[in-house]
């Protein structure tokens, strides 16, 4: 799957977002090394902290299906610049993505910016930072 097709998957799922409060739909699509695509849209709740962003929905769907081998991701929103993932999503992404994995970000004008996981969240907190616990 090429970058444009992955962005199209993210754009299509964006239309299914449940965003009655923010009116800010986001779509994400993550590609596994085996070629399978998992999509996600943001899902809001009146109690905002229990809402979930599109990026995490896509990743969690993949993990729940047993996929852990990601090769790239696309994120799309109706923004004026390529949409940057929030901090919570960046931390989850850093848990499952290689530091050099490509993440394609797009806006309402189909302008894209591709960054690596390391560029998106440099010096991220990792499992190794927890050290050994007794």
N, C-alpha and C positions, 0 to 999 in steps of 0.2 A: 504494500500500500504506500502511495506517495503522500507527501506533505499536504497537497491540495485535497486529496480524498479524506485524509484524517481531519482536516479543518472542516470539510463538508459534514462529516459525521457529528462533529461538535456543534456546528451551526444547526443541524437538524434537531438534535436532542434539546438544544436551548429552547425550542418552541414548546417543550413539555414542562418547563420549569414551573414550580409552584411558588409564585412570588406575589401574593396578594398585598403584602405590606410595603416592600421596597420597590416593587415594579421594576426590578433589575434582574432579568433573566440571564443566566450564564450556562453555557454548555461546555462539556469536556469529553474528550475521547482519548483513551490510552491504548496503545498498541503493544501487544506482547511479541516476543521474538519469534513465536510460532505463527504470527500473523493474525491472531484473533484481536478484535477490537471490543473494548468495553466502554460504554458511554455513561455519562451522568449529567444531571442538571441540578441546579440548586433547589432545595426544598426548605421553605421557611415554616416558621411556627410563631404564633403570637408571643411566645416566650423566646425571644431572639436567640439566646445562648444555645438552645437545643436545635437550631436550624443547622443545615449541613450544606456546604458548598459543592458545586458541580465536580470539582477536581477530586474531592474526597469520596463522593458518591461513586465515581468511575473506578477509583482505586479500590475502594472497599468491595464493590461488586466483583472485581477481578480477583481479589484476595479470597473472597468467599467462594469463588469458583475454583480455587486452587492455583491461580496464576500468580507467579512471583517474578517472572522474567520479562521486564518491560524494556521496550526499545525506544519509544518516543511518545509524546503527548501533545494534544492540541487543546487550546482553551479559547473560547469565543464569547464576546459580550458586545452589547450595543454601546460601546464607549468611543470616545474621540481619539484614543490612542490604543495600541495593543494592550489588552487587559492584563494587569499583573495579578497573580494569585495573592491571596491574603497570607498573613504570617502563619496561621494554623495550617493552611494547605501546604505551604512551603515546607513546614516541619514534617508533615506526613509524607510529602513527596520525597524528602531527603532520606526517609526511613527505607523506602522501597526502590528508589531510582539510583543508578550509578551517577557519579559526579559529572561525567561527560555526556549524559543522556540529553538529547535535544528536546526542548519544550517550545512549541510554536504558539505564539500569542497573537490574537487577531482582534480587530475592532469593527465597528459598524461599516467602515469604508473598505473592508477586506485588506487593509494594510496589515502586514504581519511583521513580527519580530521573533527571531529564533534565538534562544539562550540555552545554555547548558544548566544543569542542576546546580553546579558550583557557582555559576554566575548569578543564578536566582537566589541562592542562599549560601553565601560563602561562610566558612567556619561554622557550619551547623553543628548542633548538639547531636552526638551519635551514641549508639549503645556502648561503644568502647569507653566513653566518658564516664559511664556509671561505675566502672571498675568492678572488681570482684566483691561480692557481698557474702557475708557469712550467715 
